[in-house]
């Protein structure tokens, strides 16, 4: 009982702290929240770039973090449907419930690609709302940043000016970086590529890469040998320069393809922290383009 | 466009060609006429071209508008993406093929009284429980969920409300309240639906104490402390009407308190531990044991007194880089202790016995998923019981007589998962918990249709 009493002050400490606690579902949103929130926010990343964001355990530590969160910054579009709803329900935190100010889904601000024409589970792990992997295109990041800035100001109006200034700075830097990246990636335009999982439509859209095949014939279902052989045949007719997989995805199928054809293998970070040189959003794209260029040689 | 133009020109010349006048002296005037007509037609063609271009342009604008509308509407489900269906509806279907060495009708759990559905699966092919779950946020402050199970029992189709509860969404500071019927927060497996269990049958101790699972009709309140390590405290009060509660109760028939904690050891591994204590004072709790005498169904023996159950559970999970998709390992262990203090009476026979019973049991299971589509697991269960009473024969009649040295069971299973929505499982048990040792084989499929349910830790 004494121990319990000793814990009592903790109950009230929450309202005293000025920091806005941000629960970011993926590392790219953690990084963006940190860029925009600066020292006014405490950011927690629920997953790492080496984890498949579809399959996360709603573990005790995540419930504890969600309980204290003022703002959820997640991808949405069903990416976290296997674990986030559970955290929302178990955390006993009205701030982060769906539709409230503390519930920010990045895909709400992006026109999603790849909305399936037919919703049927026989098509594999499909996302009804469209492809949720929006963070691979910096234009999307820019759009989300704008919306997140507005949301931060709404959640924490006292620091509105601070957030606005941070966003203006970030936006200017980001536009400049985007121009650099586009210049660097000029050589990639029209390059034919194969991907492991359909994670990259937004990146390819931006850089003008051409996806000729997907190793997973159905999203989320590991490719069979038959599928892979079909791809080898496809590549005979329309050869591709490289095969791309995200850092969190196993490279088995990719390696197999590399051994059967003279295609180059590229591991892309996919999110902040996926490779040792992708420490924030800026270096994420630096590194992504560098790796693509290296494989294009 | 050019094609139309050439065609028209060809047509014009052709028509003109046919009409070529016979009189040669009129040739020059004719030529002039033709030139005039040609320019007329060309003008008209030009006009047509312009009109066509205009229509094309405006239809292009319309297309753009449509595309814009489409894009904006396609974003609406994204913003309301919690449920693709509102409410979320999912159905779990399963079927089992079972093979036993012994006659499953003779199955008894040494030192425990088997209740309800606690027996073995029917031998041969059998359709398991079909579960229908419907859930949704009711409004800004409440969430609701109901699970109805349909199953067959001795040729009769039975409908059972497994869970039906409402839960608060708008309470803050870590407090959650729940009302209705729900799985009692005792232990770990008890709070999970059977289809999410790692084996095709319940641990022996679950069979023995609850007839597989304990639910509560009542209220639950829980509180999470604002700490980095999860610490959750809570309790329930209920009607006390489900076994091992029972009988006539007015007011509060059972109550429970629990504490749960857990956290991450590293990015690769996490843990959770809980302790819970449930208590009830059943009045006339019926034992549905072996009480058929000469074909007539007699009123069953009943228990009056106090019953309490204490549980400790420990869960450990590991995955390389914390990425559960490829490989992962879980270790789950639970221990239960039940104490009964009171009397057992059989009014029809005029029998009575004092009863002081201690029953305990535990299981430990290790599950290794070695690829996205394959899992394997081992489980070991054991039981122990000690029964004291004035009429040992009566206690024995309802199964409360431990005769085995050490009732235990070892199980192994392997699962193939075509996707996260389907599973095929093969399981073998070496069961030493009944009078005769038994080798059991269970083959089972489990599939889920509809909404993608989130699974708790």
Interface residues (C-beta under 8 A of the other chain):
Chain A: X7 X10 X11 X13 X14 X47 X48 X50 X51 X52 X54 X55 X56 X57 X58 X59 X60 X61 X63 X64 X65 X67 X68 X76 X77 X78 X81 X82 X83 X84 X85 X86 X88 X89 X90 X91 X92 X93 X94 X95 X97 X98 X99 X105 X107 X108 X110 X111 X112 X115 X119 X121 X124 X125 X128 X129 X130 X220 X221 X222 X248 X250
Chain B: X71 X74 X75 X77 X78 X79 X81 X82 X84 X137 X140 X143 X167 X168 X169 X170 X171 X172 X173 X174 X175 X176 X222 X223 X224 X225 X226 X227 X228 X229 X230 X231 X232 X260 X261 X262 X263 X264 X267 X270 X271 X272 X317 X321 X322 X323 X324 X325 X326 X371 X372 X373 X418 X419 X420 X421 X452 X454 X455 X456 X457
